Amino acid sequence: MGMAYNAELADRVRAVIRTMSDAEEKRMMGALAFMVNGHMAVGVTGDEVFFPVGGGEALDLALQRGAHRLQLRSGVDAPFAALTDPDDDTLADWLADAVERAWRR
Protein backbone atom coordinates (compact mmCIF):
# COMPACT_ATOMS: atom_id res chain seq x y z
CA MET A 1 0.00 0.00 0.00
CA GLY A 2 1.48 3.36 -1.06
CA MET A 3 1.21 6.73 0.57
CA ALA A 4 -2.30 8.13 0.71
CA TYR A 5 -0.97 11.70 0.72
CA ASN A 6 0.85 13.81 -1.84
CA ALA A 7 4.51 13.81 -0.72
CA GLU A 8 5.29 17.06 -2.55
CA LEU A 9 2.40 18.81 -0.80
CA ALA A 10 3.56 17.37 2.54
CA ASP A 11 7.06 18.76 1.84
CA ARG A 12 5.57 22.22 1.20
CA VAL A 13 3.62 22.09 4.48
CA ARG A 14 6.72 20.84 6.33
CA ALA A 15 8.92 23.64 4.94
CA VAL A 16 6.48 26.37 5.99
CA ILE A 17 5.42 24.99 9.37
CA ARG A 18 9.05 24.53 10.47
CA THR A 19 9.56 28.30 10.14
CA MET A 20 6.71 28.84 12.63
CA SER A 21 6.98 26.14 15.28
CA ASP A 22 8.36 22.74 16.18
CA ALA A 23 6.04 20.17 14.69
CA GLU A 24 5.91 16.43 15.23
CA GLU A 25 4.77 14.35 12.26
CA LYS A 26 2.39 11.43 12.74
CA ARG A 27 0.84 9.14 10.17
CA MET A 28 -2.86 8.67 10.82
CA MET A 29 -5.25 6.63 8.71
CA GLY A 30 -3.23 7.19 5.53
CA ALA A 31 -2.82 10.90 6.16
CA LEU A 32 0.18 12.78 7.52
CA ALA A 33 -0.60 14.99 10.53
CA PHE A 34 1.60 17.78 11.85
CA MET A 35 1.26 18.11 15.62
CA VAL A 36 2.03 21.39 17.39
CA ASN A 37 1.91 21.67 21.18
CA GLY A 38 0.44 18.15 21.30
CA HIS A 39 -2.48 19.03 19.01
CA MET A 40 -3.03 18.42 15.32
CA ALA A 41 -2.43 21.72 13.55
CA VAL A 42 -2.70 20.50 9.98
CA GLY A 43 -2.80 17.33 7.94
CA VAL A 44 -2.24 16.22 4.37
CA THR A 45 -4.34 13.59 2.65
CA GLY A 46 -4.29 13.03 -1.09
CA ASP A 47 -3.88 16.46 -2.72
CA GLU A 48 -5.58 18.23 0.17
CA VAL A 49 -4.31 20.11 3.20
CA PHE A 50 -6.80 19.94 6.06
CA PHE A 51 -7.19 21.93 9.24
CA PRO A 52 -9.08 20.84 12.38
CA VAL A 53 -11.04 24.03 12.92
CA GLY A 54 -13.92 22.34 14.73
CA GLY A 55 -17.50 22.70 13.61
CA GLY A 56 -19.99 25.52 13.82
CA GLU A 57 -18.94 29.11 13.25
CA ALA A 58 -15.23 28.32 12.91
CA LEU A 59 -15.94 25.91 10.05
CA ASP A 60 -18.40 28.35 8.45
CA LEU A 61 -15.73 31.07 8.53
CA ALA A 62 -13.16 28.72 6.98
CA LEU A 63 -15.61 27.87 4.20
CA GLN A 64 -16.16 31.59 3.57
CA ARG A 65 -12.36 31.95 3.25
CA GLY A 66 -12.37 29.49 0.36
CA ALA A 67 -11.97 26.11 2.03
CA HIS A 68 -14.30 23.15 1.64
CA ARG A 69 -15.27 20.44 4.12
CA LEU A 70 -12.94 17.47 4.12
CA GLN A 71 -14.76 14.36 2.97
CA LEU A 72 -13.47 11.12 4.44
CA ARG A 73 -13.00 8.05 2.24
CA SER A 74 -16.17 6.65 3.81
CA GLY A 75 -18.05 9.59 2.27
CA VAL A 76 -18.64 11.27 5.64
CA ASP A 77 -17.95 15.00 5.95
CA ALA A 78 -15.44 15.71 8.74
CA PRO A 79 -15.33 18.96 10.79
CA PHE A 80 -12.12 19.92 9.00
CA ALA A 81 -11.56 22.75 6.54
CA ALA A 82 -9.63 21.58 3.48
CA LEU A 83 -7.76 23.24 0.64
CA THR A 84 -6.88 21.43 -2.59
CA ASP A 85 -3.29 22.12 -3.68
CA PRO A 86 -3.19 25.73 -2.35
CA ASP A 87 -0.68 28.28 -3.65
CA ASP A 88 2.24 29.19 -1.39
CA ASP A 89 0.77 32.42 0.00
CA THR A 90 -2.57 30.80 0.82
CA LEU A 91 -0.83 27.84 2.41
CA ALA A 92 1.35 30.11 4.59
CA ASP A 93 -1.68 32.14 5.76
CA TRP A 94 -3.65 29.05 6.72
CA LEU A 95 -0.66 27.42 8.41
CA ALA A 96 -0.03 30.53 10.51
CA ASP A 97 -3.64 30.38 11.74
CA ALA A 98 -3.37 26.62 12.35
CA VAL A 99 -0.20 26.92 14.43
CA GLU A 100 -1.70 29.74 16.48
CA ARG A 101 -4.89 27.67 17.06
CA ALA A 102 -2.81 24.66 18.21
CA TRP A 103 -0.90 26.80 20.72
CA ARG A 104 -4.14 28.21 22.14
CA ARG A 105 -5.63 24.76 22.83
URKACOR-V816918 format. One record per pair of residues at least 12 apart in sequence whose ideal C-beta (glycine too) atoms are under 10 Angstrom apart, sorted by the first residue. I is the first residue (numbers start at 1). J is the second residue. Records with the same first field share a line. If there is no record, write none. Layout:
I->J + J
//
This chain:
1->30
2->30
3->27 + 30 + 31 + 32 + 44 + 45 + 46
4->27 + 29 + 30 + 31 + 32 + 44 + 45 + 46 + 73
5->27 + 30 + 31 + 32 + 33 + 43 + 44 + 45 + 46 + 47 + 48 + 49
6->32 + 44 + 45 + 46 + 47 + 48 + 49 + 85
7->32 + 44
8->44 + 47 + 85
9->32 + 44 + 45 + 46 + 47 + 48 + 49 + 83 + 84 + 85 + 86 + 91
10->25 + 31 + 32 + 34 + 43 + 44 + 45 + 49
11->44
12->44 + 49 + 85 + 86 + 88 + 91 + 92 + 95
13->25 + 32 + 34 + 41 + 42 + 43 + 44 + 49 + 86 + 91 + 94 + 95 + 98
14->32 + 34 + 44
15->88 + 91 + 92
16->42 + 88 + 91 + 92 + 93 + 94 + 95 + 96 + 99
17->34 + 36 + 41 + 42 + 91 + 92 + 95 + 96 + 98 + 99
18->34
19->92 + 95 + 96 + 99
20->36 + 41 + 92 + 95 + 96 + 98 + 99 + 100 + 103
21->34 + 36 + 37 + 41 + 95 + 96 + 98 + 99 + 100 + 102 + 103
22->35 + 36 + 37
23->35 + 36 + 37 + 41 + 42 + 95 + 99 + 102
24->36 + 37 + 38 + 40 + 41
25->43 + 44
26->40 + 43
27->43
28->40 + 43 + 45
29->43 + 45 + 72 + 73
30->45 + 46 + 73
31->43 + 44 + 45 + 46 + 48 + 50 + 70 + 72
32->44 + 45
33->45 + 50 + 52
34->49 + 95 + 98 + 99 + 102
35->102
36->95 + 98 + 99 + 100 + 101 + 102 + 103 + 105
37->99 + 101 + 102 + 103 + 104 + 105
38->102 + 105
39->52 + 98 + 101 + 102 + 103 + 104 + 105
40->52 + 80 + 98 + 101 + 102 + 105
41->95 + 97 + 98 + 99 + 100 + 101 + 102 + 103 + 105
42->80 + 83 + 91 + 94 + 95 + 97 + 98 + 99 + 101 + 102
43->70 + 80 + 82 + 98
45->70 + 72 + 73 + 80 + 82
46->70 + 73 + 82 + 84 + 85
47->82 + 83 + 84 + 85
48->67 + 68 + 70 + 71 + 80 + 82 + 83 + 84 + 85 + 86
49->67 + 70 + 80 + 81 + 82 + 83 + 84 + 85 + 86 + 90 + 91 + 94 + 95 + 98
50->67 + 68 + 69 + 70 + 78 + 80 + 81 + 82 + 83 + 94 + 98
51->67 + 70 + 80 + 81 + 82 + 83 + 94 + 95 + 97 + 98 + 101 + 102
52->70 + 78 + 79 + 80 + 81 + 98 + 101 + 102 + 105
53->67 + 79 + 80 + 81 + 94 + 97 + 98 + 101
54->79 + 80 + 81 + 101
55->69 + 77 + 78 + 79 + 80
56->79
58->79 + 81 + 101
59->77 + 78 + 79 + 80 + 81
60->81
61->81
62->80 + 81 + 82 + 83 + 94 + 97
63->81 + 82
65->81 + 83 + 90 + 93 + 94 + 97
66->81 + 83 + 86 + 90 + 94
67->80 + 81 + 82 + 83 + 84 + 86 + 90 + 94
68->80 + 81 + 82 + 83 + 84
69->81 + 82
70->82 + 83
81->94 + 97 + 98
//
